[in-house]
């Protein structure tokens, strides 16, 4: 299964369904389909947990602070449905918070639309990599597809 590593708290936002678009400077040209969302081990962005827009969705989902977010693990699987250029699409001001607060929708970027999100509880420890990478999903995860 293809996978992508995100920093926390963004990986958990995907897993709880609060972030349905991952924004990147690139888009995979030839891949759409199942995608494992991996939470990397870097902690640089963990303080974002305390920003109001993050805190108001993470705390009700059971995360009490940044130290409760999983690191170094696959937290959910999703379907990469499409990649939308931010240059050709206007995201309205009343868009869901995940469009505006949980991603960079500036020029020359791609919004990866994630659908069919299934949270893995507990998360499955795994080593992450840059770009798209291959993850050997266990049978119980493959059964969720």
Z-matrix of the N, CA and C atoms (Angstrom, degrees):
N
C 1 1.444
C 2 1.526 1 107.44
N 3 1.329 2 116.56 1 140.72
C 4 1.459 3 120.76 2 175.43
C 5 1.528 4 108.79 3 -71.97
N 6 1.320 5 115.70 4 149.43
C 7 1.466 6 121.66 5 -179.46
C 8 1.517 7 108.95 6 -141.45
N 9 1.322 8 114.63 7 159.88
C 10 1.466 9 121.41 8 173.55
C 11 1.524 10 107.91 9 -141.14
N 12 1.320 11 115.16 10 141.62
C 13 1.452 12 120.85 11 179.83
C 14 1.524 13 109.48 12 -96.76
N 15 1.324 14 115.78 13 130.99
C 16 1.460 15 123.32 14 175.87
C 17 1.517 16 107.80 15 -120.15
N 18 1.313 17 116.02 16 150.78
C 19 1.457 18 119.93 17 172.72
C 20 1.525 19 108.76 18 -75.90
N 21 1.308 20 115.26 19 158.09
C 22 1.465 21 120.53 20 172.57
C 23 1.520 22 108.34 21 -85.84
N 24 1.297 23 120.47 22 144.52
C 25 1.460 24 128.34 23 12.00
C 26 1.530 25 115.40 24 -88.85
N 27 1.342 26 118.12 25 5.93
C 28 1.457 27 120.89 26 -174.12
C 29 1.532 28 113.47 27 -64.26
N 30 1.338 29 117.38 28 -38.99
C 31 1.467 30 119.40 29 179.46
C 32 1.526 31 110.92 30 -61.79
N 33 1.324 32 116.74 31 -43.51
C 34 1.462 33 119.45 32 179.32
C 35 1.519 34 111.40 33 -67.83
N 36 1.326 35 118.02 34 -35.17
C 37 1.466 36 120.04 35 176.33
C 38 1.527 37 110.79 36 -59.20
N 39 1.327 38 116.80 37 -38.50
C 40 1.468 39 119.90 38 175.49
C 41 1.522 40 109.30 39 -64.96
N 42 1.326 41 116.84 40 -46.75
C 43 1.467 42 120.33 41 -173.83
C 44 1.527 43 113.10 42 -62.17
N 45 1.330 44 117.27 43 -29.48
C 46 1.472 45 119.75 44 -179.88
C 47 1.534 46 111.66 45 -94.40
N 48 1.328 47 116.60 46 3.44
C 49 1.461 48 120.45 47 176.58
C 50 1.517 49 114.88 48 82.70
N 51 1.328 50 118.01 49 9.08
C 52 1.467 51 120.76 50 -179.60
C 53 1.529 52 112.30 51 -84.76
N 54 1.317 53 117.60 52 -20.54
C 55 1.470 54 123.02 53 -179.86
C 56 1.523 55 107.22 54 -122.08
N 57 1.314 56 115.62 55 109.17
C 58 1.461 57 120.10 56 -177.67
C 59 1.526 58 113.04 57 -105.50
N 60 1.332 59 116.15 58 -1.19
C 61 1.466 60 122.07 59 177.37
C 62 1.522 61 108.97 60 -131.89
N 63 1.315 62 116.42 61 124.45
C 64 1.461 63 122.08 62 172.06
C 65 1.524 64 105.83 63 -99.66
N 66 1.328 65 117.45 64 127.14
C 67 1.457 66 119.64 65 -178.91
C 68 1.521 67 110.50 66 -103.97
N 69 1.320 68 113.97 67 137.23
C 70 1.456 69 122.27 68 -177.81
C 71 1.520 70 109.19 69 -141.51
N 72 1.328 71 115.75 70 167.37
C 73 1.461 72 120.31 71 174.76
C 74 1.523 73 111.07 72 -84.25
N 75 1.311 74 117.00 73 -3.55
C 76 1.463 75 122.08 74 -177.59
C 77 1.519 76 109.58 75 -141.57
N 78 1.325 77 114.12 76 162.98
C 79 1.467 78 120.98 77 176.17
C 80 1.520 79 108.44 78 -135.72
N 81 1.325 80 116.74 79 140.65
C 82 1.473 81 117.84 80 176.70
C 83 1.529 82 108.81 81 -67.67
N 84 1.325 83 116.82 82 126.54
C 85 1.456 84 120.56 83 -176.44
C 86 1.523 85 113.09 84 -71.40
N 87 1.324 86 116.35 85 -34.44
C 88 1.462 87 118.43 86 -170.02
C 89 1.528 88 113.89 87 -122.84
N 90 1.333 89 117.37 88 22.84
C 91 1.459 90 117.47 89 179.51
C 92 1.521 91 111.81 90 -131.57
N 93 1.310 92 114.34 91 127.65
C 94 1.460 93 124.08 92 167.25
C 95 1.523 94 104.69 93 -140.68
N 96 1.321 95 116.70 94 141.41
C 97 1.457 96 119.24 95 179.88
C 98 1.512 97 111.66 96 143.67
N 99 1.342 98 117.02 97 -159.05
C 100 1.464 99 121.23 98 -176.46
C 101 1.528 100 111.55 99 -58.41
N 102 1.328 101 115.30 100 140.58
C 103 1.456 102 120.93 101 -177.61
C 104 1.524 103 108.90 102 -145.29
N 105 1.325 104 115.95 103 123.66
C 106 1.464 105 120.99 104 175.17
C 107 1.526 106 107.96 105 -85.29
N 108 1.328 107 116.29 106 136.35
C 109 1.461 108 121.77 107 177.69
C 110 1.525 109 107.87 108 -103.57
N 111 1.311 110 114.96 109 116.19
C 112 1.455 111 123.06 110 -176.44
C 113 1.527 112 109.86 111 -105.41
N 114 1.313 113 117.12 112 133.51
C 115 1.468 114 122.47 113 174.83
C 116 1.515 115 108.13 114 -90.29
N 117 1.315 116 116.20 115 116.05
C 118 1.456 117 120.51 116 179.55
C 119 1.524 118 111.97 117 -68.69
N 120 1.325 119 115.52 118 174.34
C 121 1.467 120 120.59 119 -178.08
C 122 1.526 121 113.22 120 -91.85
N 123 1.336 122 117.35 121 -10.88
C 124 1.467 123 119.32 122 -179.47
C 125 1.521 124 110.06 123 -65.55
N 126 1.319 125 115.19 124 143.17
C 127 1.465 126 120.27 125 -176.98
C 128 1.531 127 112.67 126 -114.68
N 129 1.319 128 118.01 127 8.42
C 130 1.469 129 122.07 128 -176.25
C 131 1.527 130 113.72 129 -55.59
N 132 1.325 131 116.90 130 -35.99
C 133 1.459 132 119.99 131 -173.93
C 134 1.534 133 113.51 132 -100.66
N 135 1.317 134 117.62 133 3.81
C 136 1.467 135 120.51 134 179.11
C 137 1.531 136 113.89 135 -57.40
N 138 1.349 137 119.79 136 -34.08
C 139 1.469 138 118.44 137 178.20
C 140 1.532 139 113.89 138 -59.33
N 141 1.333 140 118.01 139 -19.61
C 142 1.470 141 120.11 140 176.20
C 143 1.526 142 111.48 141 -58.90
N 144 1.329 143 116.69 142 -22.81
C 145 1.461 144 121.03 143 178.72
C 146 1.523 145 110.75 144 -49.12
N 147 1.329 146 117.59 145 -37.76
C 148 1.458 147 121.95 146 -173.66
C 149 1.529 148 113.30 147 -83.33
N 150 1.359 149 118.35 148 -8.25
C 151 1.463 150 119.68 149 173.37
C 152 1.523 151 108.33 150 -64.40
N 153 1.301 152 117.01 151 142.06
C 154 1.466 153 121.37 152 -172.62
C 155 1.532 154 112.96 153 -53.92
N 156 1.348 155 117.52 154 -46.55
C 157 1.464 156 118.98 155 -176.40
C 158 1.526 157 112.29 156 -64.88
N 159 1.324 158 117.72 157 -29.72
C 160 1.468 159 121.67 158 177.99
C 161 1.526 160 109.98 159 -78.69
N 162 1.317 161 115.23 160 -50.70
C 163 1.464 162 121.88 161 -175.92
C 164 1.528 163 112.05 162 -58.22
N 165 1.331 164 116.86 163 -38.84
C 166 1.463 165 119.51 164 -175.38
C 167 1.526 166 113.55 165 -71.08
N 168 1.332 167 118.63 166 -13.03
C 169 1.469 168 119.57 167 173.28
C 170 1.527 169 112.33 168 -108.17
N 171 1.327 170 117.36 169 -29.37
C 172 1.466 171 119.70 170 -178.93
C 173 1.527 172 112.61 171 -75.66
N 174 1.320 173 117.42 172 -42.10
C 175 1.465 174 119.27 173 -178.41
C 176 1.527 175 112.68 174 -64.92
N 177 1.338 176 119.91 175 -44.74
C 178 1.464 177 118.54 176 176.88
C 179 1.537 178 113.35 177 -63.24
N 180 1.340 179 116.49 178 -21.17
C 181 1.465 180 120.29 179 177.63
C 182 1.522 181 111.93 180 -84.10
N 183 1.350 182 116.98 181 2.49
C 184 1.458 183 120.38 182 174.76
C 185 1.515 184 115.52 183 102.17
N 186 1.328 185 118.47 184 4.77
C 187 1.463 186 121.71 185 179.09
C 188 1.523 187 108.17 186 -97.70
N 189 1.316 188 116.74 187 117.33
C 190 1.459 189 120.75 188 -173.15
C 191 1.521 190 113.60 189 -89.27
N 192 1.313 191 117.15 190 -20.62
C 193 1.456 192 121.66 191 179.50
C 194 1.515 193 109.17 192 -167.99
N 195 1.326 194 117.66 193 171.65
C 196 1.463 195 120.19 194 -177.22
C 197 1.527 196 113.56 195 -60.43
N 198 1.334 197 116.42 196 -27.55
C 199 1.469 198 119.70 197 -179.88
C 200 1.527 199 112.43 198 -69.94
N 201 1.328 200 118.12 199 -12.13
C 202 1.467 201 121.23 200 179.77
C 203 1.531 202 112.51 201 -91.13
N 204 1.336 203 117.71 202 -4.93
C 205 1.461 204 120.97 203 -179.91
C 206 1.532 205 109.79 204 -81.31
N 207 1.326 206 117.43 205 135.84
C 208 1.463 207 119.43 206 179.76
C 209 1.525 208 111.92 207 -69.27
N 210 1.321 209 115.55 208 144.74
C 211 1.464 210 122.75 209 176.54
C 212 1.521 211 108.48 210 -125.95
N 213 1.333 212 116.15 211 146.49
C 214 1.453 213 120.17 212 177.07
C 215 1.515 214 113.64 213 65.25
N 216 1.343 215 116.62 214 41.26
C 217 1.461 216 120.10 215 -177.10
C 218 1.524 217 110.92 216 -153.51
N 219 1.323 218 115.81 217 153.16
C 220 1.461 219 121.42 218 171.72
C 221 1.516 220 106.78 219 -80.29
N 222 1.336 221 116.28 220 122.38
C 223 1.465 222 121.13 221 -173.85
C 224 1.520 223 113.29 222 -101.58
N 225 1.340 224 116.90 223 -20.30
C 226 1.462 225 119.44 224 179.00
C 227 1.516 226 109.51 225 -166.20
N 228 1.318 227 114.15 226 168.88
C 229 1.450 228 120.24 227 170.08
C 230 1.526 229 106.63 228 -121.21
N 231 1.308 230 115.20 229 154.24
C 232 1.456 231 121.29 230 -179.16
C 233 1.521 232 107.69 231 -149.68
N 234 1.312 233 114.88 232 178.79
C 235 1.456 234 120.94 233 172.16
C 236 1.517 235 107.66 234 -112.77
N 237 1.329 236 116.57 235 125.41
C 238 1.457 237 120.42 236 171.76
C 239 1.527 238 105.91 237 -79.59
N 240 1.333 239 115.83 238 101.83
C 241 1.461 240 121.60 239 -172.65
C 242 1.523 241 112.81 240 -83.42
N 243 1.340 242 116.38 241 -41.85
C 244 1.463 243 120.23 242 179.36
C 245 1.515 244 109.45 243 -164.46
N 246 1.320 245 115.29 244 163.48
C 247 1.457 246 122.59 245 175.65
C 248 1.519 247 107.44 246 -121.87
N 249 1.324 248 115.73 247 123.64
C 250 1.454 249 122.02 248 -172.72
C 251 1.519 250 109.24 249 -113.36
N 252 1.325 251 117.61 250 126.23
C 253 1.453 252 121.54 251 176.94
C 254 1.524 253 109.35 252 -69.16
N 255 1.326 254 116.27 253 131.16
C 256 1.465 255 119.27 254 177.42
C 257 1.526 256 111.22 255 -73.33
N 258 1.326 257 117.69 256 -12.36
C 259 1.465 258 120.90 257 178.16
C 260 1.520 259 111.75 258 -76.36
N 261 1.328 260 117.54 259 -24.58
C 262 1.464 261 120.99 260 -173.31
C 263 1.516 262 113.30 261 -111.93
N 264 1.299 263 116.98 262 -0.41
C 265 1.460 264 120.49 263 -177.68
C 266 1.514 265 108.62 264 -127.45
N 267 1.299 266 115.89 265 131.02
C 268 1.461 267 119.71 266 175.13
C 269 1.521 268 107.84 267 -98.08
N 270 1.318 269 115.28 268 122.41
C 271 1.448 270 120.45 269 177.76
C 272 1.530 271 107.17 270 -91.85
N 273 1.326 272 117.55 271 115.46
C 274 1.470 273 119.68 272 -174.32
C 275 1.518 274 112.47 273 -63.93
N 276 1.338 275 114.83 274 154.71
C 277 1.459 276 120.66 275 -177.94
C 278 1.520 277 113.06 276 -61.55
N 279 1.327 278 117.23 277 -24.18
C 280 1.462 279 119.04 278 179.24
C 281 1.524 280 111.71 279 -93.05
N 282 1.338 281 116.69 280 18.64
C 283 1.458 282 121.22 281 177.71
C 284 1.514 283 109.86 282 -62.30
N 285 1.324 284 117.03 283 155.46
C 286 1.470 285 119.54 284 175.94
C 287 1.521 286 110.72 285 -54.88
N 288 1.327 287 116.20 286 153.80
C 289 1.460 288 120.73 287 -176.84
C 290 1.524 289 113.11 288 -56.40
N 291 1.333 290 117.56 289 -31.91
C 292 1.457 291 118.23 290 -178.20
C 293 1.520 292 111.28 291 -63.33
N 294 1.319 293 118.41 292 -26.76
C 295 1.459 294 120.26 293 177.72
C 296 1.508 295 110.80 294 -72.18
N 297 1.306 296 116.95 295 -37.36
C 298 1.455 297 120.61 296 -171.07
C 299 1.520 298 113.63 297 -98.93
N 300 1.313 299 118.70 298 -47.20
C 301 1.464 300 121.56 299 -175.40
C 302 1.523 301 112.97 300 -90.32
N 303 1.312 302 117.39 301 -26.17
C 304 1.459 303 120.16 302 -171.35
C 305 1.528 304 113.43 303 -103.35
N 306 1.325 305 117.53 304 16.19
C 307 1.456 306 120.06 305 178.48
C 308 1.514 307 110.68 306 -162.37
N 309 1.323 308 116.48 307 166.31
C 310 1.462 309 122.39 308 177.54
C 311 1.526 310 107.13 309 -104.63
N 312 1.324 311 115.60 310 103.31
C 313 1.452 312 121.90 311 -177.35
C 314 1.527 313 111.75 312 -99.13
N 315 1.331 314 116.36 313 26.60
C 316 1.457 315 121.44 314 178.74
C 317 1.527 316 111.50 315 -69.47
N 318 1.328 317 116.18 316 -178.91
C 319 1.467 318 120.12 317 -177.91
C 320 1.525 319 112.30 318 -65.14
N 321 1.322 320 113.94 319 154.15
C 322 1.473 321 122.65 320 175.56
C 323 1.524 322 113.62 321 62.10
N 324 1.323 323 115.98 322 37.30
C 325 1.464 324 120.82 323 178.29
C 326 1.523 325 109.45 324 -127.78
N 327 1.302 326 115.58 325 171.74
C 328 1.467 327 122.64 326 179.62
C 329 1.515 328 109.51 327 -125.61
N 330 1.311 329 115.77 328 135.22
C 331 1.467 330 122.20 329 175.35
C 332 1.525 331 107.08 330 -102.82
N 333 1.321 332 115.62 331 114.42
C 334 1.463 333 121.61 332 179.80
C 335 1.520 334 107.58 333 -87.78
N 336 1.313 335 117.46 334 112.37
C 337 1.463 336 121.46 335 -179.20
C 338 1.531 337 109.68 336 -79.67
N 339 1.333 338 115.47 337 120.54
C 340 1.461 339 121.98 338 -179.14
C 341 1.529 340 109.39 339 -106.98
N 342 1.309 341 116.34 340 127.36
C 343 1.460 342 121.78 341 178.88
C 344 1.528 343 108.79 342 -126.43
N 345 1.317 344 116.34 343 173.38
C 346 1.465 345 122.38 344 174.83
C 347 1.536 346 112.20 345 51.94
N 348 1.321 347 115.81 346 45.97
C 349 1.467 348 121.74 347 -175.62
C 350 1.532 349 109.81 348 -76.02
N 351 1.333 350 115.15 349 129.26
C 352 1.467 351 120.93 350 178.48
C 353 1.523 352 108.25 351 -128.18
N 354 1.314 353 115.68 352 116.11
C 355 1.464 354 122.83 353 -179.21
C 356 1.526 355 110.03 354 -72.37
N 357 1.320 356 116.76 355 140.30
C 358 1.463 357 121.98 356 176.29
C 359 1.521 358 108.05 357 -102.07
N 360 1.313 359 115.51 358 119.20
C 361 1.460 360 120.30 359 -178.47
C 362 1.524 361 108.50 360 -130.82
N 363 1.318 362 117.16 361 107.24
C 364 1.456 363 127.82 362 7.31
C 365 1.532 364 111.37 363 -82.42
N 366 1.359 365 116.38 364 160.56
C 367 1.463 366 119.76 365 173.95
C 368 1.525 367 110.06 366 -60.01
N 369 1.322 368 115.89 367 155.00
C 370 1.467 369 120.77 368 -177.35
C 371 1.536 370 109.09 369 -104.83
N 372 1.339 371 117.32 370 116.09
C 373 1.467 372 120.11 371 -179.83
C 374 1.535 373 111.14 372 -55.63
N 375 1.324 374 115.15 373 137.17
C 376 1.460 375 120.97 374 179.12
C 377 1.524 376 108.66 375 -161.79
N 378 1.304 377 115.15 376 154.88
C 379 1.456 378 120.72 377 174.82
C 380 1.519 379 108.20 378 -86.72
N 381 1.313 380 117.70 379 134.68
C 382 1.451 381 121.48 380 179.94
C 383 1.518 382 112.42 381 -96.41
N 384 1.320 383 114.80 382 168.00
C 385 1.456 384 122.65 383 179.84
C 386 1.518 385 108.78 384 -143.88
N 387 1.329 386 116.10 385 168.22
C 388 1.449 387 120.35 386 175.08
C 389 1.524 388 109.66 387 -82.16
N 390 1.338 389 115.52 388 159.25
C 391 1.463 390 122.81 389 -179.68
C 392 1.521 391 110.73 390 61.91
N 393 1.310 392 117.24 391 -164.56
C 394 1.467 393 120.61 392 174.19
C 395 1.513 394 107.66 393 -77.63
N 396 1.308 395 116.24 394 139.69
C 397 1.457 396 120.56 395 178.76
C 398 1.527 397 109.19 396 -140.92
N 399 1.311 398 115.49 397 164.48
C 400 1.466 399 120.91 398 -177.83
C 401 1.523 400 110.21 399 -94.21
N 402 1.338 401 115.11 400 130.92
C 403 1.462 402 122.04 401 178.36
C 404 1.521 403 108.10 402 -118.52
N 405 1.317 404 116.29 403 131.61
C 406 1.460 405 121.06 404 175.87
C 407 1.524 406 108.30 405 -81.57
N 408 1.306 407 115.22 406 89.73
C 409 1.466 408 120.29 407 -178.37
C 410 1.517 409 110.06 408 -70.14
N 411 1.331 410 117.43 409 135.76
C 412 1.463 411 119.48 410 176.59
C 413 1.535 412 110.55 411 -68.24
N 414 1.330 413 117.35 412 159.00
C 415 1.461 414 121.64 413 -176.64
C 416 1.522 415 113.85 414 -54.30
N 417 1.332 416 117.73 415 -36.92
C 418 1.476 417 118.94 416 -178.45
C 419 1.530 418 111.87 417 -66.81
N 420 1.319 419 117.11 418 -27.29
C 421 1.467 420 120.59 419 175.94
C 422 1.526 421 109.45 420 -76.86
N 423 1.312 422 116.62 421 -43.87
C 424 1.469 423 120.56 422 178.84
C 425 1.522 424 110.82 423 -59.97
N 426 1.311 425 117.03 424 -31.44
C 427 1.481 426 121.23 425 179.18
C 428 1.519 427 111.54 426 -66.83
N 429 1.334 428 118.06 427 -19.86
C 430 1.467 429 121.51 428 179.30
C 431 1.528 430 112.90 429 -77.58
N 432 1.322 431 116.39 430 -16.29
C 433 1.474 432 120.25 431 -176.94
C 434 1.510 433 112.31 432 -70.50
